[in-house]
Amino acid sequence: ALTLDGVAVEDLCLTFTLPGYPDVALVAGGADVVVTLARLGEYIDRVVAVTLVEGVQAQMAAMCAGFGAVVPRQQLAVFTPDELERVCCGLHFHPWEVSELVSACRLEHGYTADSSVIQWLYELMASFGAEDQRAFVSFVTGSPNLPIGGFRGLRPPLTVVPKARGEGADRELPSVMTCQNYLKLPEYSSRVVLAAKLRLALAEGQGSFLLS
């Protein structure tokens, strides 16, 4: 039987209500319907549907109506999603400055501005082009764009902490906690290793929780 940490699904005391919102029923009388192994798939489908579709229908309809009042929707069909984003948001690339990163980032658990790996990180980030910037911000925050104010506008601020030190550090990849803008960075032995490992993490860690 399917278990979670050795506990049967039936023993988790789940009901057909939206997690965190006990008043939102996923099915009729959901608060009184226990999630069993036989209905686990249905429960997951309903959580996804209510969270991503039904729960935001009114807001999405209002947004589409407002957007359509400015630009008729049929005229947008000629754009790809990426092109539409550029039309609406622009493409304003500017290199990140080391001084900007020093003032905006928080260093904890032993890292300081004098740590070699932190200095290498800032220098690498300052060398990023537009695509690398988007990949890095998406990896660390979950969004490809910084807020107004750039790194200084992040709440909470970008925080960098050690993940591994010593001999094993060069075998580790950076990992993140996107909800806290938290980068766990191994104390790599050289600038070259840092660049290789971070670029690998940016390439392989997008769109999943493999490095979270």
C-alpha positions as a Markdown table, in Angstrom:
| # | Residue | x | y | z |
|---|---|---|---|---|
| 1 | Ala | 0.0 | 0.0 | 0.0 |
| 2 | Leu | 1.1 | 3.6 | -0.7 |
| 3 | Thr | 2.5 | 5.3 | 2.5 |
| 4 | Leu | 4.0 | 8.6 | 3.4 |
| 5 | Asp | 7.0 | 8.2 | 5.8 |
| 6 | Gly | 5.5 | 4.8 | 6.7 |
| 7 | Val | 2.0 | 6.1 | 7.4 |
| 8 | Ala | -0.9 | 4.8 | 5.4 |
| 9 | Val | -2.9 | 7.4 | 3.4 |
| 10 | Glu | -6.0 | 6.7 | 5.5 |
| 11 | Asp | -4.1 | 7.5 | 8.7 |
| 12 | Leu | -3.1 | 11.0 | 7.6 |
| 13 | Cys | -6.6 | 12.2 | 8.5 |
| 14 | Leu | -7.0 | 14.1 | 5.2 |
| 15 | Thr | -10.4 | 15.2 | 4.0 |
| 16 | Phe | -11.6 | 16.6 | 0.7 |
| 17 | Thr | -11.0 | 20.2 | 1.6 |
| 18 | Leu | -8.3 | 22.5 | 0.3 |
| 19 | Pro | -5.1 | 22.3 | 2.3 |
| 20 | Gly | -4.9 | 25.3 | 4.6 |
| 21 | Tyr | -8.5 | 26.3 | 3.8 |
| 22 | Pro | -10.8 | 23.8 | 5.7 |
| 23 | Asp | -13.9 | 25.8 | 4.7 |
| 24 | Val | -13.2 | 25.2 | 0.9 |
| 25 | Ala | -14.7 | 21.8 | 0.0 |
| 26 | Leu | -13.2 | 20.0 | -3.0 |
| 27 | Val | -16.3 | 17.8 | -3.4 |
| 28 | Ala | -19.8 | 18.1 | -1.9 |
| 29 | Gly | -19.6 | 17.7 | 1.8 |
| 30 | Gly | -15.8 | 17.5 | 1.5 |
| 31 | Ala | -15.1 | 18.1 | 5.2 |
| 32 | Asp | -16.8 | 14.8 | 6.0 |
| 33 | Val | -15.2 | 12.8 | 3.1 |
| 34 | Val | -11.9 | 11.0 | 4.1 |
| 35 | Val | -9.1 | 10.7 | 1.5 |
| 36 | Thr | -8.4 | 7.0 | 1.0 |
| 37 | Leu | -5.9 | 5.3 | -1.3 |
| 38 | Ala | -8.6 | 4.6 | -3.8 |
| 39 | Arg | -9.5 | 8.3 | -4.0 |
| 40 | Leu | -6.1 | 9.8 | -3.6 |
| 41 | Gly | -5.8 | 10.6 | -7.4 |
| 42 | Glu | -9.2 | 12.3 | -7.3 |
| 43 | Tyr | -8.1 | 14.3 | -4.3 |
| 44 | Ile | -4.9 | 15.5 | -5.9 |
| 45 | Asp | -6.7 | 16.4 | -9.1 |
| 46 | Arg | -9.2 | 18.4 | -7.2 |
| 47 | Val | -6.5 | 20.3 | -5.2 |
| 48 | Val | -4.8 | 21.2 | -8.4 |
| 49 | Ala | -8.0 | 22.2 | -10.2 |
| 50 | Val | -9.3 | 24.4 | -7.3 |
| 51 | Thr | -5.9 | 26.0 | -6.7 |
| 52 | Leu | -4.9 | 26.7 | -10.3 |
| 53 | Val | -8.2 | 27.0 | -12.2 |
| 54 | Glu | -11.4 | 27.4 | -10.2 |
| 55 | Gly | -9.9 | 29.4 | -7.4 |
| 56 | Val | -8.6 | 32.1 | -9.7 |
| 57 | Gln | -11.3 | 32.2 | -12.4 |
| 58 | Ala | -12.8 | 35.4 | -11.2 |
| 59 | Gln | -9.5 | 37.2 | -11.0 |
| 60 | Met | -8.3 | 35.9 | -14.4 |
| 61 | Ala | -11.6 | 36.9 | -16.0 |
| 62 | Ala | -11.3 | 40.4 | -14.6 |
| 63 | Met | -7.7 | 40.7 | -15.8 |
| 64 | Cys | -8.5 | 39.4 | -19.3 |
| 65 | Ala | -11.4 | 41.8 | -19.5 |
| 66 | Gly | -9.3 | 44.8 | -18.5 |
| 67 | Phe | -6.5 | 43.8 | -20.8 |
| 68 | Gly | -8.9 | 43.2 | -23.7 |
| 69 | Ala | -10.3 | 46.7 | -23.2 |
| 70 | Val | -6.9 | 48.1 | -24.0 |
| 71 | Val | -5.8 | 45.6 | -26.7 |
| 72 | Pro | -8.4 | 43.4 | -28.4 |
| 73 | Arg | -7.5 | 39.8 | -27.7 |
| 74 | Gln | -7.6 | 38.7 | -31.4 |
| 75 | Gln | -4.8 | 41.1 | -32.2 |
| 76 | Leu | -2.5 | 39.4 | -29.6 |
| 77 | Ala | -2.6 | 36.1 | -31.5 |
| 78 | Val | 0.3 | 37.1 | -33.7 |
| 79 | Phe | 2.6 | 37.1 | -30.7 |
| 80 | Thr | 4.3 | 34.2 | -29.0 |
| 81 | Pro | 4.2 | 34.3 | -25.2 |
| 82 | Asp | 7.9 | 35.5 | -25.0 |
| 83 | Glu | 7.1 | 38.3 | -27.6 |
| 84 | Leu | 4.1 | 39.4 | -25.7 |
| 85 | Glu | 6.1 | 39.6 | -22.5 |
| 86 | Arg | 8.6 | 41.8 | -24.2 |
| 87 | Val | 5.8 | 44.0 | -25.6 |
| 88 | Cys | 4.3 | 44.5 | -22.2 |
| 89 | Cys | 7.3 | 44.5 | -19.9 |
| 90 | Gly | 10.1 | 45.6 | -22.3 |
| 91 | Leu | 13.6 | 44.2 | -22.4 |
| 92 | His | 15.7 | 46.5 | -20.3 |
| 93 | Phe | 19.0 | 44.7 | -19.7 |
| 94 | His | 21.6 | 46.3 | -17.5 |
| 95 | Pro | 24.6 | 44.6 | -16.1 |
| 96 | Trp | 24.6 | 43.9 | -12.3 |
| 97 | Glu | 27.2 | 45.9 | -10.5 |
| 98 | Val | 29.3 | 44.3 | -7.8 |
| 99 | Ser | 28.6 | 47.2 | -5.5 |
| 100 | Glu | 24.9 | 46.7 | -6.0 |
| 101 | Leu | 25.2 | 43.1 | -5.0 |
| 102 | Val | 27.3 | 43.8 | -2.0 |
| 103 | Ser | 24.8 | 46.3 | -0.6 |
| 104 | Ala | 21.7 | 44.2 | -1.4 |
| 105 | Cys | 22.7 | 40.7 | -0.4 |
| 106 | Arg | 22.6 | 39.2 | 3.1 |
| 107 | Leu | 25.4 | 36.9 | 4.1 |
| 108 | Glu | 24.9 | 34.5 | 7.0 |
| 109 | His | 26.3 | 31.5 | 8.9 |
| 110 | Gly | 30.0 | 32.3 | 8.4 |
| 111 | Tyr | 30.0 | 33.9 | 4.9 |
| 112 | Thr | 31.2 | 37.6 | 4.8 |
| 113 | Ala | 32.0 | 40.1 | 2.1 |
| 114 | Asp | 35.6 | 39.0 | 2.5 |
| 115 | Ser | 34.9 | 35.3 | 1.7 |
| 116 | Ser | 36.6 | 34.3 | -1.5 |
| 117 | Val | 33.6 | 32.3 | -2.8 |
| 118 | Ile | 31.3 | 35.3 | -2.2 |
| 119 | Gln | 33.6 | 37.6 | -4.1 |
| 120 | Trp | 33.8 | 35.1 | -7.0 |
| 121 | Leu | 30.0 | 34.9 | -6.9 |
| 122 | Tyr | 29.5 | 38.6 | -7.2 |
| 123 | Glu | 32.1 | 38.8 | -10.0 |
| 124 | Leu | 30.4 | 36.0 | -11.9 |
| 125 | Met | 26.9 | 37.6 | -11.5 |
| 126 | Ala | 28.3 | 40.9 | -12.7 |
| 127 | Ser | 29.4 | 39.2 | -15.9 |
| 128 | Phe | 26.0 | 37.7 | -16.6 |
| 129 | Gly | 24.1 | 38.6 | -19.8 |
| 130 | Ala | 20.3 | 38.9 | -20.0 |
| 131 | Glu | 19.6 | 35.2 | -20.3 |
| 132 | Asp | 21.9 | 34.3 | -17.4 |
| 133 | Gln | 20.4 | 36.9 | -15.3 |
| 134 | Arg | 16.9 | 35.6 | -15.9 |
| 135 | Ala | 18.1 | 32.0 | -15.2 |
| 136 | Phe | 19.8 | 33.0 | -11.9 |
| 137 | Val | 16.8 | 35.1 | -10.6 |
| 138 | Ser | 14.4 | 32.3 | -11.6 |
| 139 | Phe | 16.6 | 29.7 | -9.9 |
| 140 | Val | 16.8 | 31.7 | -6.6 |
| 141 | Thr | 13.4 | 33.3 | -6.4 |
| 142 | Gly | 11.1 | 31.3 | -8.6 |
| 143 | Ser | 10.4 | 34.3 | -10.8 |
| 144 | Pro | 12.5 | 35.3 | -13.9 |
| 145 | Asn | 12.2 | 39.0 | -13.0 |
| 146 | Leu | 13.4 | 41.1 | -10.1 |
| 147 | Pro | 10.9 | 43.5 | -8.5 |
| 148 | Ile | 11.1 | 47.2 | -8.9 |
| 149 | Gly | 14.3 | 48.3 | -7.3 |
| 150 | Gly | 16.2 | 45.2 | -8.4 |
| 151 | Phe | 17.9 | 43.2 | -5.7 |
| 152 | Arg | 17.3 | 45.9 | -3.2 |
| 153 | Gly | 13.5 | 45.4 | -3.8 |
| 154 | Leu | 13.6 | 41.7 | -2.9 |
| 155 | Arg | 11.7 | 40.8 | 0.3 |
| 156 | Pro | 13.2 | 38.9 | 2.0 |
| 157 | Pro | 16.6 | 39.9 | 0.6 |
| 158 | Leu | 18.8 | 37.5 | -1.3 |
| 159 | Thr | 20.6 | 35.5 | 1.4 |
| 160 | Val | 23.7 | 33.4 | 0.8 |
| 161 | Val | 24.8 | 30.8 | 3.3 |
| 162 | Pro | 27.3 | 27.9 | 3.2 |
| 163 | Lys | 26.2 | 24.5 | 2.1 |
| 164 | Ala | 29.3 | 22.5 | 2.3 |
| 165 | Arg | 32.9 | 23.2 | 3.2 |
| 166 | Gly | 36.2 | 21.4 | 2.9 |
| 167 | Glu | 37.1 | 18.5 | 0.6 |
| 168 | Gly | 33.5 | 17.6 | -0.4 |
| 169 | Ala | 32.5 | 21.1 | -1.3 |
| 170 | Asp | 33.6 | 20.8 | -5.0 |
| 171 | Arg | 31.3 | 17.8 | -5.4 |
| 172 | Glu | 28.2 | 19.7 | -4.4 |
| 173 | Leu | 25.8 | 21.9 | -6.4 |
| 174 | Pro | 24.3 | 25.1 | -5.1 |
| 175 | Ser | 20.7 | 24.7 | -3.9 |
| 176 | Val | 17.9 | 27.2 | -3.0 |
| 177 | Met | 14.9 | 28.0 | -0.9 |
| 178 | Thr | 12.9 | 30.1 | -3.4 |
| 179 | Cys | 10.2 | 31.1 | -0.9 |
| 180 | Gln | 12.9 | 32.8 | 1.2 |
| 181 | Asn | 15.3 | 33.9 | -1.7 |
| 182 | Tyr | 17.9 | 31.7 | 0.0 |
| 183 | Leu | 21.0 | 30.5 | -1.9 |
| 184 | Lys | 23.0 | 27.7 | -0.2 |
| 185 | Leu | 26.4 | 27.9 | -1.8 |
| 186 | Pro | 29.2 | 25.4 | -1.2 |
| 187 | Glu | 32.6 | 26.9 | -0.4 |
| 188 | Tyr | 34.2 | 26.1 | -3.7 |
| 189 | Ser | 38.0 | 25.9 | -4.1 |
| 190 | Ser | 38.2 | 28.2 | -7.1 |
| 191 | Arg | 36.4 | 30.6 | -9.3 |
| 192 | Val | 36.4 | 28.1 | -12.1 |
| 193 | Val | 34.6 | 25.4 | -10.0 |
| 194 | Leu | 32.1 | 28.0 | -8.8 |
| 195 | Ala | 31.2 | 29.1 | -12.3 |
| 196 | Ala | 30.9 | 25.5 | -13.6 |
| 197 | Lys | 28.7 | 24.3 | -10.7 |
| 198 | Leu | 26.5 | 27.4 | -10.6 |
| 199 | Arg | 25.8 | 27.2 | -14.4 |
| 200 | Leu | 25.0 | 23.5 | -14.1 |
| 201 | Ala | 22.6 | 24.2 | -11.3 |
| 202 | Leu | 20.9 | 27.0 | -13.3 |
| 203 | Ala | 20.6 | 24.7 | -16.3 |
| 204 | Glu | 19.3 | 21.6 | -14.4 |
| 205 | Gly | 17.5 | 23.2 | -11.5 |
| 206 | Gln | 14.9 | 25.2 | -13.4 |
| 207 | Gly | 11.2 | 24.4 | -13.1 |
| 208 | Ser | 11.6 | 21.7 | -10.5 |
| 209 | Phe | 12.5 | 21.2 | -6.8 |
| 210 | Leu | 15.5 | 19.0 | -7.5 |
| 211 | Leu | 17.8 | 21.6 | -5.9 |
| 212 | Ser | 15.4 | 23.0 | -3.3 |
